[in-house]
Amino acid sequence: MQGFLRLRLAKWLTRPLGREDYLLLALLLLAGLTPLAASAFGAANIDWLQVASVYWHKLLGLPPPQDVPFVNQRILLELRLPRVMLAFICGAGLALSGWVLQTVTRNPLADPFLFGISSGASLGAIVALTVSSALFGSAMLWLTLPLGAFVGATLSVALVLALCGIGLQSQVERMLLAGVATSFLFGAMGSLLLYFSTPEATASVLFWTLGSFARANWTMLWQPLLVFVLFGLALFAGRRRVQALAAGDETAHALGVDVARLRLGSLLACSLMTATLVASCGGIGFVGLMVPHLVRQLFPGRTLLLLTALVGGLFMVWVDVLARCLLPMQELPVGIITAVIGSGFFLLLLSRRRQG
């Protein structure tokens, strides 16, 4: 066995590098530099050498570096680093959710946002925020927000399934229209709550509808990280059964896959992942649509879940950097930027489908 592994490793190291290998190396290099570079940008720009020094000392458990101002250390460790981590988790989770939705529904346009899951989760979070604040104050928000978002996301999935059928044998366009209609329905209900909200509550409601990582901190980071890890492990363990659905229900049945149960479980898992992210950073759309397509274009013929998560996380981190730096002395909501990029990408996909 060891001889076989050495032979495979030697063969892999000595083979000529191709385009995909260079792309992978570039992505890995970008992944290593992103935490340092992204932490340097913001309302107060910090030299990247200071960023590297602070993170290196913290990683090794050494005393804080004396050549870095204390204010910069606090900004990096208490504000920038948890924000970068939350943005990466959000992008990776949405990208994996988009890959699952596109695979199990055989719909290349499926996305947590277009499927109505994000809108349902946002509405559930808004309702939970309003009710929980009135009854318990802010003490129970860590539990009621994700729970309300998950209930809203589940209701959205149930409505789409009721319109299209659990077997999802209908056309792709019908499923897409059902998701968009559901998204508009829950979005309208959220706007109604916004209309009747007090001025103090309006800012909180707008947060759930536009999306932002401004509230990132170490205390709230454990919840999305835990759900993301569990979601990723479950997806990696069942990836072959999920991929079997892409070949058709008949083929999946022949391979011993319980199609209806797997599809429903996958949709609920995506709902849980999306709901947790919405409860943490608001509604952010189109990431699950763009990233799986981009990875398939860069690495055709392969199913690379880790790479999909990596590209999604890096994309979201740099979108957040753009949101912080695009306007002077002002921060744009992340959802606005992803909506602008994603709408153009969506129109491009529709035009390609029409030409095909």
BAVEXDREN-134289 format. One record per residue (C-alpha): residue in one letter; z, y, x. Coordinates in Angstrom, 2 decimals. Each point is the difference from the previous one (the first is absolute). Layout:
BEGIN
+---------+---------+---------+---------+
! residuo !       w !       v !       u !
+---------+---------+---------+---------+
!       A !       Z !       Y !       X !
...
+---------+---------+---------+---------+
This chain:
BEGIN
+---------+---------+---------+---------+
! residuo !       w !       v !       u !
+---------+---------+---------+---------+
!       M !    0.00 !    0.00 !    0.00 !
!       Q !    0.90 !    2.41 !    2.79 !
!       G !   -3.26 !   -0.80 !    1.77 !
!       F !   -1.94 !    0.74 !   -3.20 !
!       L !    1.75 !    3.35 !   -0.42 !
!       R !   -0.66 !    0.93 !    3.64 !
!       L !   -3.67 !   -0.89 !   -0.46 !
!       R !   -0.29 !    2.12 !   -3.14 !
!       L !    1.79 !    2.92 !    1.65 !
!       A !   -2.20 !   -0.21 !    3.12 !
!       K !   -3.11 !   -0.13 !   -2.19 !
!       W !    1.15 !    3.03 !   -1.98 !
!       L !    0.81 !    2.01 !    3.15 !
!       T !   -3.27 !   -0.80 !    1.77 !
!       R !   -2.37 !    0.52 !   -2.91 !
!       P !   -2.00 !    3.26 !   -0.08 !
!       L !    1.50 !    2.76 !   -2.11 !
!       G !   -1.90 !    1.00 !   -3.14 !
!       R !    0.07 !    2.99 !   -2.33 !
!       E !    2.87 !   -1.40 !   -2.07 !
!       D !    2.11 !   -0.59 !    3.12 !
!       Y !   -0.41 !    3.61 !    1.12 !
!       L !    0.86 !    1.20 !   -3.51 !
!       L !    3.13 !   -2.14 !   -0.02 !
!       L !    1.08 !    1.32 !    3.40 !
!       A !   -0.58 !    3.57 !   -1.17 !
!       L !    2.10 !   -0.62 !   -3.13 !
!       L !    2.82 !   -1.51 !    2.04 !
!       L !   -0.08 !    2.97 !    2.37 !
!       L !    0.05 !    2.40 !   -2.95 !
!       A !    2.91 !   -1.93 !   -1.53 !
!       G !    1.99 !    0.40 !    3.23 !
!       L !   -0.67 !    3.74 !    0.29 !
!       T !    0.32 !    0.92 !   -3.67 !
!       P !    3.84 !    0.11 !   -0.26 !
!       L !    0.14 !    2.37 !    2.97 !
!       A !   -2.94 !    2.21 !   -0.97 !
!       A !    0.82 !    0.18 !   -3.71 !
!       S !    3.62 !    0.95 !    0.70 !
!       A !   -1.12 !    2.95 !    2.09 !
!       F !   -1.67 !    1.85 !   -2.91 !
!       G !    1.73 !    1.95 !   -2.73 !
!       A !    1.51 !    3.36 !   -0.82 !
!       A !    1.46 !   -0.03 !    3.52 !
!       N !   -2.39 !   -1.59 !    2.49 !
!       I !    1.74 !   -2.03 !    2.70 !
!       D !   -1.53 !   -1.00 !    3.30 !
!       W !   -0.99 !   -3.66 !   -0.03 !
!       L !    1.75 !   -0.59 !    3.33 !
!       Q !    3.26 !    1.07 !   -1.64 !
!       V !   -0.77 !   -2.32 !   -2.90 !
!       A !   -0.57 !   -2.91 !    2.36 !
!       S !    3.19 !    0.79 !    1.93 !
!       V !    2.17 !    0.15 !   -3.15 !
!       Y !   -1.41 !   -3.22 !   -1.46 !
!       W !    0.19 !   -1.84 !    3.32 !
!       H !    3.65 !    0.91 !    0.51 !
!       K !    0.82 !   -0.97 !   -3.59 !
!       L !   -1.83 !   -3.32 !    0.32 !
!       L !    1.89 !   -0.96 !    3.16 !
!       G !    3.35 !    1.24 !   -1.35 !
!       L !    0.29 !    2.65 !    2.72 !
!       P !    1.68 !    3.41 !   -0.40 !
!       P !   -2.28 !    2.73 !   -1.41 !
!       P !   -2.24 !    1.66 !    2.59 !
!       Q !    1.47 !    3.25 !    1.30 !
!       D !   -3.38 !    1.73 !    0.39 !
!       V !   -0.77 !   -0.16 !   -3.75 !
!       P !    1.66 !    2.58 !   -2.28 !
!       F !    2.53 !   -1.43 !   -2.42 !
!       V !   -1.87 !    1.47 !   -2.98 !
!       N !   -3.18 !   -1.82 !    0.99 !
!       Q !    1.90 !   -3.27 !    0.37 !
!       R !    1.43 !    0.31 !   -3.50 !
!       I !   -3.44 !    0.88 !   -1.44 !
!       L !   -1.59 !   -3.03 !    1.63 !
!       L !    2.69 !   -2.57 !   -0.76 !
!       E !    1.11 !    1.12 !   -3.45 !
!       L !   -3.20 !    1.46 !   -1.49 !
!       R !   -3.21 !   -0.93 !    1.80 !
!       L !    0.60 !   -3.64 !    0.94 !
!       P !    1.14 !   -1.22 !   -3.47 !
!       R !   -2.88 !    1.96 !   -1.51 !
!       V !   -2.54 !   -1.68 !    2.29 !
!       M !    1.49 !   -3.42 !   -0.80 !
!       L !   -0.04 !    0.62 !   -3.76 !
!       A !   -3.61 !    1.20 !    0.17 !
!       F !   -1.01 !   -3.12 !    1.93 !
!       I !    1.80 !   -2.32 !   -2.45 !
!       C !   -1.60 !    1.79 !   -2.94 !
!       G !   -3.52 !   -0.19 !    1.42 !
!       A !    0.37 !   -3.63 !    1.05 !
!       G !    1.48 !   -1.05 !   -3.36 !
!       L !   -2.68 !    1.78 !   -2.04 !
!       A !   -2.76 !   -1.44 !    2.20 !
!       L !    1.27 !   -3.56 !   -0.43 !
!       S !    0.44 !    0.55 !   -3.75 !
!       G !   -3.59 !    1.20 !   -0.21 !
!       W !   -1.22 !   -3.05 !    1.90 !
!       V !    1.87 !   -2.31 !   -2.37 !
!       L !   -1.30 !    1.77 !   -3.11 !
!       Q !   -3.59 !   -0.04 !    1.24 !
!       T !    0.25 !   -3.69 !    0.87 !
!       V !    1.76 !   -1.45 !   -3.05 !
!       T !   -2.06 !    2.04 !   -2.47 !
!       R !   -3.26 !   -0.27 !    1.98 !
!       N !   -0.31 !    3.73 !   -0.60 !
!       P !   -1.05 !    2.01 !    3.08 !
!       L !    1.18 !    3.19 !   -1.72 !
!       A !    3.54 !   -1.21 !   -0.76 !
!       D !    2.84 !    2.15 !    1.27 !
!       P !    3.63 !    0.57 !   -1.04 !
!       F !   -0.96 !    3.54 !   -1.02 !
!       L !   -3.22 !   -0.83 !   -1.89 !
!       F !    1.65 !   -3.06 !   -1.54 !
!       G !    2.63 !    2.25 !   -1.57 !
!       I !    2.89 !   -1.51 !    1.97 !
!       S !    0.83 !    3.22 !    1.85 !
!       S !   -0.08 !    2.09 !   -3.18 !
!       G !    2.21 !   -2.48 !   -1.84 !
!       A !    2.43 !   -0.11 !    2.90 !
!       S !    0.07 !    3.81 !    0.18 !
!       L !    0.75 !    0.24 !   -3.73 !
!       G !    2.75 !   -2.61 !    0.29 !
!       A !    1.51 !    1.86 !    2.95 !
!       I !   -0.06 !    3.29 !   -1.91 !
!       V !    1.73 !   -1.58 !   -3.02 !
!       A !    2.57 !   -1.72 !    2.21 !
!       L !    0.61 !    3.26 !    1.88 !
!       T !    0.58 !    1.90 !   -3.24 !
!       V !    2.21 !   -2.61 !   -1.68 !
!       S !    1.97 !   -0.99 !    3.10 !
!       S !    0.68 !    3.61 !    0.98 !
!       A !    1.30 !    0.73 !   -3.49 !
!       L !    2.25 !   -3.09 !   -0.14 !
!       F !    1.09 !   -0.71 !    3.57 !
!       G !   -1.03 !    3.02 !    2.04 !
!       S !   -1.56 !   -0.90 !    3.32 !
!       A !    2.28 !   -2.95 !    0.76 !
!       M !   -2.24 !   -2.71 !   -1.47 !
!       L !   -3.44 !    1.39 !    0.85 !
!       W !   -0.41 !   -2.51 !    2.85 !
!       L !   -0.07 !   -2.77 !   -2.65 !
!       T !   -1.36 !    1.65 !   -3.14 !
!       L !   -3.03 !    1.64 !    1.64 !
!       P !   -1.59 !   -3.21 !    1.40 !
!       L !    0.95 !   -1.88 !   -3.16 !
!       G !   -1.56 !    2.60 !   -2.28 !
!       A !   -3.11 !    0.17 !    2.18 !
!       F !   -0.36 !   -3.79 !   -0.09 !
!       V !    0.34 !   -0.08 !   -3.79 !
!       G !   -2.66 !    2.71 !   -0.32 !
!       A !   -2.34 !   -1.80 !    2.43 !
!       T !    0.49 !   -3.31 !   -1.83 !
!       L !   -0.80 !    1.63 !   -3.35 !
!       S !   -3.17 !    1.42 !    1.53 !
!       V !   -1.09 !   -3.43 !    1.26 !
!       A !    0.81 !   -1.56 !   -3.37 !
!       L !   -2.13 !    2.60 !   -1.77 !
!       V !   -2.97 !   -0.58 !    2.31 !
!       L !    0.31 !   -3.78 !   -0.44 !
!       A !    0.19 !    0.43 !   -3.78 !
!       L !   -3.25 !    1.98 !    0.08 !
!       C !   -1.83 !   -2.35 !    2.38 !
!       G !    1.66 !   -3.38 !   -0.55 !
!       I !    2.19 !   -2.06 !    2.30 !
!       G !   -3.01 !   -1.94 !    1.25 !
!       L !   -1.73 !    3.20 !    1.10 !
!       Q !   -3.39 !   -1.48 !   -0.64 !
!       S !   -1.39 !    3.28 !   -1.32 !
!       Q !   -2.23 !    2.33 !    1.94 !
!       V !    1.27 !    2.07 !    2.89 !
!       E !   -0.87 !    3.22 !   -1.81 !
!       R !    2.13 !   -0.93 !   -3.03 !
!       M !    3.00 !   -0.70 !    2.20 !
!       L !   -0.50 !    3.26 !    1.85 !
!       L !   -0.24 !    1.97 !   -3.24 !
!       A !    3.16 !   -1.68 !   -1.31 !
!       G !    1.87 !    0.96 !    3.17 !
!       V !   -1.25 !    3.59 !   -0.05 !
!       A !    0.87 !    0.35 !   -3.71 !
!       T !    3.49 !   -1.38 !    0.66 !
!       S !    0.40 !    2.39 !    2.92 !
!       F !   -0.95 !    2.96 !   -2.20 !
!       L !    2.35 !   -1.17 !   -2.75 !
!       F !    3.06 !   -0.23 !    2.22 !
!       G !   -1.03 !    3.17 !    1.81 !
!       A !   -0.15 !    1.86 !   -3.30 !
!       M !    3.45 !   -1.26 !   -0.96 !
!       G !    1.32 !    1.18 !    3.35 !
!       S !   -1.60 !    3.42 !   -0.58 !
!       L !    1.69 !    0.14 !   -3.41 !
!       L !    3.36 !   -0.56 !    1.63 !
!       L !   -0.88 !    2.68 !    2.53 !
!       Y !   -0.82 !    2.42 !   -2.81 !
!       F !    3.40 !   -0.43 !   -1.66 !
!       S !    1.97 !   -0.12 !    3.25 !
!       T !    2.28 !    2.78 !    1.13 !
!       P !   -1.15 !    2.12 !    2.96 !
!       E !    2.54 !   -1.79 !    2.20 !
!       A !   -1.40 !   -3.41 !   -0.90 !
!       T !   -3.64 !    1.05 !    0.36 !
!       A !    0.07 !   -0.20 !    3.80 !
!       S !    1.35 !   -3.55 !   -0.13 !
!       V !   -2.62 !   -1.05 !   -2.54 !
!       L !   -2.80 !    1.55 !    2.06 !
!       F !    1.22 !   -2.01 !    2.99 !
!       W !   -0.66 !   -3.27 !   -1.81 !
!       T !   -3.47 !    1.11 !   -1.12 !
!       L !   -1.29 !    1.43 !    3.30 !
!       G !    1.75 !   -2.08 !    2.68 !
!       S !    1.78 !    1.11 !    3.16 !
!       F !    2.02 !   -1.36 !    2.92 !
!       A !    2.18 !    3.11 !    0.27 !
!       R !    3.07 !   -1.85 !   -1.30 !
!       A !   -0.14 !   -2.77 !    2.59 !
!       N !    3.31 !   -0.88 !    1.65 !
!       W !    1.63 !   -3.04 !    1.51 !
!       T !    2.14 !   -0.68 !   -3.07 !
!       M !   -2.94 !   -0.53 !   -2.39 !
!       L !   -2.27 !   -1.73 !    2.51 !
!       W !    1.52 !   -3.49 !   -0.29 !
!       Q !   -1.18 !   -0.58 !   -3.55 !
!       P !   -3.78 !    0.44 !    0.47 !
!       L !    0.22 !   -1.77 !    3.36 !
!       L !    1.72 !   -3.04 !   -1.53 !
!       V !   -2.48 !   -0.27 !   -2.88 !
!       F !   -2.93 !    0.45 !    2.38 !
!       V !    1.22 !   -2.76 !    2.32 !
!       L !    0.55 !   -2.40 !   -2.91 !
!       F !   -3.37 !    0.90 !   -1.51 !
!       G !   -1.76 !   -0.48 !    3.32 !
!       L !    1.65 !   -3.36 !    0.69 !
!       A !   -0.82 !   -1.30 !   -3.49 !
!       L !   -3.58 !    1.21 !    0.32 !
!       F !   -0.42 !   -1.56 !    3.44 !
!       A !    1.40 !   -3.33 !   -1.25 !
!       G !   -2.31 !   -0.10 !   -3.03 !
!       R !   -3.05 !    1.67 !    1.51 !
!       R !   -2.19 !   -3.12 !   -0.21 !
!       R !    0.66 !   -0.42 !   -3.72 !
!       V !   -0.68 !    3.68 !   -0.59 !
!       Q !   -3.25 !   -0.22 !    1.95 !
!       A !   -1.05 !   -2.99 !   -2.09 !
!       L !   -0.15 !    2.29 !   -3.05 !
!       A !   -2.72 !    2.05 !    1.68 !
!       A !   -2.34 !   -3.03 !   -0.22 !
!       G !    0.46 !   -0.25 !   -3.77 !
!       D !    2.46 !   -1.53 !   -2.42 !
!       E !   -1.82 !   -3.35 !   -0.10 !
!       T !    0.10 !   -0.35 !    3.77 !
!       A !    3.66 !    0.97 !    0.09 !
!       H !    0.80 !   -2.57 !   -2.71 !
!       A !   -1.84 !   -2.65 !    2.04 !
!       L !    2.21 !    0.87 !    2.98 !
!       G !    3.12 !   -0.56 !   -2.08 !
!       V !    0.88 !    3.64 !   -0.64 !
!       D !    1.71 !    1.00 !   -3.25 !
!       V !   -2.27 !    2.99 !   -0.55 !
!       A !    1.76 !    1.71 !   -2.90 !
!       R !    3.45 !   -0.38 !    1.54 !
!       L !   -1.10 !    1.17 !    3.45 !
!       R !   -1.89 !    2.98 !   -1.38 !
!       L !    2.90 !    1.11 !   -2.18 !
!       G !    2.47 !   -0.47 !    2.86 !
!       S !   -2.24 !    2.00 !    2.34 !
!       L !   -0.26 !    2.85 !   -2.49 !
!       L !    3.77 !    0.08 !   -0.47 !
!       A !    0.56 !   -0.06 !    3.77 !
!       C !   -2.39 !    2.95 !    0.39 !
!       S !    1.85 !    1.77 !   -2.80 !
!       L !    3.33 !   -0.48 !    1.79 !
!       M !   -1.43 !    1.22 !    3.31 !
!       T !   -1.66 !    3.03 !   -1.58 !
!       A !    3.05 !    0.82 !   -2.13 !
!       T !    2.29 !   -0.02 !    3.03 !
!       L !   -2.34 !    2.31 !    1.89 !
!       V !   -0.38 !    2.35 !   -2.98 !
!       A !    3.80 !    0.16 !   -0.34 !
!       S !    0.22 !    0.93 !    3.69 !
!       C !   -2.91 !    2.40 !    0.47 !
!       G !   -1.69 !    0.64 !   -3.36 !
!       G !   -3.47 !   -0.91 !   -1.22 !
!       I !   -2.64 !   -0.22 !    2.75 !
!       G !   -3.43 !   -1.23 !   -0.98 !
!       F !   -3.16 !   -1.51 !    1.47 !
!       V !    1.57 !   -1.44 !    3.18 !
!       G !   -0.22 !   -3.53 !   -1.39 !
!       L !   -3.64 !    0.61 !   -0.87 !
!       M !   -1.18 !    1.43 !    3.31 !
!       V !    1.83 !   -1.97 !    2.68 !
!       P !   -1.04 !   -3.59 !   -0.97 !
!       H !   -3.64 !    1.10 !   -0.20 !
!       L !    0.26 !    1.76 !    3.36 !
!       V !    1.51 !   -3.07 !    1.66 !
!       R !   -2.70 !   -2.24 !   -1.46 !
!       Q !   -2.65 !    2.35 !    1.37 !
!       L !    1.55 !    0.12 !    3.46 !
!       F !    0.77 !   -3.73 !    0.18 !
!       P !   -2.52 !   -1.77 !   -2.25 !
!       G !    0.53 !   -3.62 !   -0.93 !
!       R !    3.70 !    0.00 !    0.81 !
!       T !    3.19 !    0.18 !   -2.03 !
!       L !    2.47 !    1.94 !    2.08 !
!       L !    3.11 !    0.86 !   -1.98 !
!       L !    1.89 !    1.39 !    2.98 !
!       L !   -2.95 !    2.19 !    0.90 !
!       T !   -0.28 !    1.25 !   -3.58 !
!       A !    3.68 !    0.95 !    0.04 !
!       L !   -0.38 !    1.65 !    3.42 !
!       V !   -3.01 !    2.11 !   -1.02 !
!       G !    1.68 !    1.00 !   -3.26 !
!       G !    3.19 !    1.03 !    1.76 !
!       L !   -1.78 !    2.03 !    2.68 !
!       F !   -2.20 !    1.68 !   -2.60 !
!       M !    3.00 !    1.10 !   -2.05 !
!       V !    1.92 !    1.28 !    3.04 !
!       W !   -2.87 !    2.27 !    1.03 !
!       V !   -0.60 !    1.15 !   -3.57 !
!       D !    3.64 !    1.07 !   -0.03 !
!       V !   -0.52 !    1.87 !    3.28 !
!       L !   -2.97 !    1.76 !   -1.58 !
!       A !    2.12 !    0.88 !   -3.04 !
!       R !    2.62 !    1.60 !    2.26 !
!       C !   -2.41 !    1.93 !    2.19 !
!       L !   -2.98 !    0.93 !   -2.18 !
!       L !    1.57 !    3.20 !   -1.37 !
!       P !    2.29 !    2.29 !    2.01 !
!       M !    3.63 !    0.08 !   -1.14 !
!       Q !   -0.80 !   -2.28 !   -2.94 !
!       E !   -0.24 !   -3.73 !   -0.63 !
!       L !   -2.63 !   -1.56 !   -2.25 !
!       P !    0.80 !   -3.04 !   -2.16 !
!       V !   -1.39 !   -3.15 !    1.57 !
!       G !   -1.46 !   -1.18 !   -3.31 !
!       I !   -2.35 !    2.99 !   -0.13 !
!       I !   -1.55 !   -0.84 !    3.37 !
!       T !   -0.40 !   -3.71 !   -0.77 !
!       A !   -1.52 !    0.88 !   -3.39 !
!       V !   -2.60 !    2.27 !    1.63 !
!       I !   -0.94 !   -2.63 !    2.60 !
!       G !    0.23 !   -2.91 !   -2.44 !
!       S !   -2.09 !    1.56 !   -2.75 !
!       G !   -2.89 !    0.49 !    2.41 !
!       F !    0.41 !   -3.58 !    1.24 !
!       F !    0.09 !   -1.24 !   -3.60 !
!       L !   -3.25 !    1.79 !   -0.86 !
!       L !   -1.60 !   -1.46 !    3.12 !
!       L !    0.98 !   -3.52 !   -1.07 !
!       L !   -1.39 !    0.57 !   -3.50 !
!       S !   -3.31 !    1.23 !    1.41 !
!       R !   -0.28 !   -3.02 !    2.29 !
!       R !    0.73 !   -2.36 !   -2.91 !
!       R !   -2.68 !    1.71 !   -2.06 !
!       Q !   -2.55 !   -0.27 !    2.80 !
!       G !    0.94 !   -3.67 !    0.56 !
+---------+---------+---------+---------+
